[in-house]
Amino acid sequence: DTAVSQTPKYLVTQMGNDKSIKCEQNLGHDTMYWYKQDSKKFLKIMFSYNNKELIINETVPNRFSPKSPDKAHLNLHINSLELGDSAVYFCASSPRGARYEQYFGPGTRLTVT
Amino acid sequence: KQEVTQIPAALSVPEGENLVLNCSFTDSAIYNLQWFRQDPGKGLTSLLLIQSSQREQTSGRLNASLDKSSGRSTLYIAASQPGDSATYLCAVAKSGGSYIPTFGRGTSLIVHP
């Protein structure tokens, strides 16, 4: 069974569109994250949710909105997509905050044309 | 602001060699440090997590050490194998507040037969 899963794996879309990426974890973890890995492979945290509550929001444009319907799911919605949004987006989870080991999903490669 | 540097950026070694990957960080007020491997096109796999109160952690052929006062960690890989080829990333979680993790840019390792 996949511990942290993301859909879709690949997403190709045009500038200006709105898209969502879904993430689910079956580990029973309290905390979930979204990371962005750019073309130079630099990984940077975007958001963190603990028990459905936003605890980290790292200077991400308002066009990005995370939503956590329950503690097993953290979805990422992106409005008005721009070329610079092209990247690989990773979801991760941990038992309770970054003090504990993080488990990553396989990533979603977003290409904006 | 925490900065994490990994040296070398790339490494190519013959099978069987013992090798050391380095990770340095600028702010020693950390809660923990985690080493990951990332295979091409895949997510991150956690290798070792060292809490700030610990000096080292071991798992199989991997040993990670932490010297918080000097802002350094090393990942030692014994008897390297072609299957160890991947990018190795370290992430440092800042202490206090939301434990925001900061990643290095990784060391790309190739172990050739």
Interface residues (C-beta under 8 A of the other chain):
Chain A: V4 K40 K41 F42 L43 K44 I45 S48 I55 I56 E58 F90 A92 G97 A98 R99 Y100 E101 Q102 Y103 F104 G105 P106 G107
Chain B: Y31 N32 Q34 F36 G41 K42 G43 L44 T45 S46 L49 Q51 T87 L89 A91 A93 S98 Y99 I100 P101 F103 R105 G106
